[in-house]
Amino acid sequence: MQRLTPEQRKDIFSSFERFAYHLEMRDWYAVDEEKDRLARWRAGEQVRPMSKEDWWRPWHTIIRDARQRGAVVRRARIVSEPVTDYIRYEWEGTYQNVEAGEEVRWLPRRLASGIALPGNDFWLFDDKTVMFNHFTGDGGSAGKEFVTEPAVIKLCHSAFDAVWEIATPHSDYQPR
């Protein structure tokens, strides 16, 4: 499995032309880059700083740049309800993704039972490449896997479309 450097991540996300679709299916992530912010949030710090400069990160620039070149960036999250603390933290910070240009929707897990889903979270780029995000049992990153097999791409696109169709836009979703 690969681990991406910030430069590799930027290259991947600046090379797609039409769309990047992201499907997240875990109720807890324990990735290193979020641990400090999550701990502060759990201690009572608000996720919504007053100034945009306080929360704007390189990821937001990548998304803004993709949108400016005419590409669509969508993220769908399948979540258990009641939601975990992590999902509530994620939901509270999603305004940042939306303001940067991502379209985000939420789907309660109970509504996903009839959807054929791949076994891992993924990014799908222009129906050319799937980047699977692998995680350890406790939610730590276990690396990335890149797949270009047409059947896998078709499964991921179909799964994403099915989730997107019935998921609730971020502006309308209230975690329970």
N, C-alpha and C positions, 0 to 999 in steps of 0.2 A: 504494500500500500504506500502511496505517496503522501508526503506532507508538503504543502505548498508554501513557498516563501511569499512575502507580500508582493514581490515583483511578478512572480508567476501568477498569483491571483489577479493582479491588475491586468496582465497580458490576456488571460482567459476571458475576463469580463470586458475587455475592450475589443475583442475579436469577433463576437457574434454580431450578426447584421439585423436580424428580424426580431428574435425573441429569446428570452431566457426565462424558463419556468422553474420554480423551486417548490418542491413538495416536502413538508416537514411532518413527521408522524410520531415523534416522541413527546412524552409529557415532561421530560427533564433532560437538560443538556448541562454538562459540567465541563465546558471547554475553557481552557486557561484564560483566554482573553476576556471572559465575562465574570470570572470568579470575584474580582474585587468590586465591580459595580453591583453584582448580585448581593454580595455581603453587605454593602452599604445600604442597598434598598431594603434588605431584610432588617437592618438596624433602624430603619425609618427615614432614610434619605429619599426625597422625591426623585422620580425619574425625569421629570420635566423641568430642567433648568430654564431660567428666564431668557437667557441669551442664546441665540442659534450657535454662536461661536463656542459655547460651552458643551454642546453635544454633537456638533458636526464632525464626522470622522472620515477617514479615507474611503470607507465603504460608501458613504453617502455621495461622495464625489464621483465614484465609479458609476453609481446608479444614475445620477444626474447627467453625466456625460453620455451614457447609453441612451437615455431618453432624448437628449439633444440631437443625437445622430439618427433618431427616428425609431429606435428599437423599443420593444415593450418588455417590461420586467414585471413578472407576476410571482407572488408567493402565496401558497395555500398551506394552511396549518390544520391538521386533523388533531383534535384535542379531546381528552376525556373530561367529562363533567361529573361532579364539580372539578374545576381546574386545580392543578397543582400551584404551589407558590411560584414556581418557575414560570409557568404559563401566564399567571397574573402579572409577573414582572415583565415578561416579554410583551404582553398586551399593552401595558402602560407605556412601554418604550416604542411601540410600533408607529406612533405618530411621526417619528423620525424617518422611518422607511418611506412612509406615505408622502411626507413633505419632500423627500429626495426624489420621488417619482415612481416608487414601486406601487403596484396595485396589490393589496393584501386582502385575503379572505380567510374566514375561519369556518371549520366544519366540526360539529360535535361528533365524536367517534361513533356514537350509536346510529348515526345516519350514513355511515360509510360501509356498513356490513355487506351491501350488495355490489361493491366496487372491487374489481380485481386490482390489487395494489402490489407493487414490487416490495421486496423485503427491506429496502433501505431508503432513507431520504435521498433526494437527488436534485440536481440541476440538469435541465434539458436545454441545450443550445441549438437553435435553428434546425431541429430534427437531424442533426449531424452527429452530435456527441452527447452522451449522458455522463455526468460526473456524479458517481455515488459517493455519499458521505457515510463513512463507517464509524461506528461508535462502540465503545466498550459497554459492558453491562451497566456500569454506573454513570454513563453519559459522557465519558471523556472521548476525545477525538482519537480514532484509530486509523485515520488516513483517508485518502481519496482513491477512487478507482475510475478510470476512464474507459468507456465502452462505446463502440461505434457499430455494433451488431444491429442490423435493421429490426429484428424481432424485439430486441430489448428497447430500442428507441420507440417502436410502435406501442409496446406495453406502457412505457412511461408517459408517452403523449396521451394515450387513451385514459390512463389513470388520472393524470392531471386534469384533462378536460372534464371527466366525470365529477371529480371533486369540485372543480371551479364552478361548474354548472349549478350545484346545489348549495355551495358554501355561502356564508353571509359576509358581505363587505365589512371591512374593519370599522367603518363609521357607524354601522348598525349593530355590530356584535357587542354584547355585554357578557363577560365571563360569569359563569355561575359557580 
